[in-house]
Amino acid sequence: MTSFESNESNFFERDGIHLRIWEPNIIVLPIPENRSDSSISVEIVEIKVYLINNTPNPCHLNPNQTLIPELLTSDGQVLQGQIILDEPVDELQKNIPPQSGFRIWLRQFISHLAQLLKRSETRVFDPRLIDSGLHIPFTLALRLIWQNNRLQFQVINSPRYSPIIFSLLDKSWFFDGLQLGKYQLRFIWGNVGNSESSSDPQTREIVSAVQLATQFVNLRLVEPVDHNSAIEVDGICFETLMPERVLTLPEKKRGIKARMQLGIRITNNTPTAVRLSFFATIIPQLLETNNQVCLRGYFSTITKRPLVSDFPLVMPGENATFFPYSLLYWRKRDQFILNIEAGDGGYWSFKALKAGIYQIQFTYNNKDEITEIYDRETMNMNLIEGIWMGIVSTPKVEFRLMKA
């Protein structure tokens, strides 16, 4: 292991309370186009950070403390982050779509909220209280954007699902003048600037920034290759596939649906075989011409067991493609819907589409090196190992929707 690679043990814990980035060790973003016109080109990916209380006792959040990103260059130099002050929450930030795992998070949140409400019958409800055994998720958006001809990396705290409980996490950060290359990212918990700790005795249990931090993850900023349609990471090439770039909207009638050919191709340019995962790891993102992120939802009515076919082994020089079943159809009130299967029995859905120009990309997000698969012949669950882990966003592909 080199000095720049992350280590799962390099995060701090105090008395059973710790922070953790719940994502793979490698996060890769393509550098967006630096356009000469007035339009804005951005790249966005979401991550989750968990505050975990493994102690037998509850702890309290300090209202003067928040998550603070720390960014290091490949030679270990700490870059100075700045707070985005007095910036209104724009549509781009509000519509940053949730990643996979939302159902699990929602069940956890409802369960935790029920516990809090039940316990509030015997005490005053405190939204900053984290009970024993709870994992509190914070949703963070990582965004690359060109500002005044300088590449800026932004970290946006976006507690969309519980803004009242976690309204203290309203700080967004940016790092200016980034370049192509490798970085390391982590988060610490502490005070911003010269803010003093709260005198509230209940908040004294919370730890300082030096005592509580996540592990480092590798952040890579990569230039697109192959006519800006793909990016390559450690010899593995990721590309969005869309053979037809001009599509006609279906008729405005019930039951009329149009199939869309959307997919991702992953090519192994390394000297060794690589095992991939297509089970709930390919996440679409749709943008309008002004880089407005289209709101995305995840829905599921069935549960699909992972099969060996969901984890292809790609030999050197070969590739694997995944074309999720994608349908475009009309719904009342003059809205068109795009559904893209997720690979686990559920599907991603984009609503309120209309004629116009869009951009689409996929994010490969696999957190598990080992998983269980269902063997249809023996009807048993077996382990499959050595799955490539990482978060990789492909360059955007532009297409047009036209009226019938």
Secondary structure, 3 states (H helix, E strand, C coil): CCCCCCCCCCCEEECCEEEEECCCCEEEEECCCCCCCCCCCEEEEEEEEEEEECCCCCEECCCCEEEEEEEEECCCCEECCEECCCCCCCHHHHCCCCCCCHHHHHHHHHHHHHHHHHHCCCCCCCCCEECCCCEEEEEEEEEEEEECCEEEEEEEECCCCCCCCCCCCCCEEEECCCCCEEEEEEEEEEECCCCCCCCCHHHHHCCCCCCCECCCEEEEEECCECCCCEEEECCEEEEEECCCCEEECCCCCCCCEEEECCEEEEEECCCCCEECCCCCCEEEEEEECCCCECCEEEEECCCCCCCHHHCCEECCCCEEEECCCEEEEEECCCEEEEEEECCCCEEEEEEEECCEEEEEEEEEEECCCCEEEEECCCCEEEEECCECCEEEECCCEEEEEECC
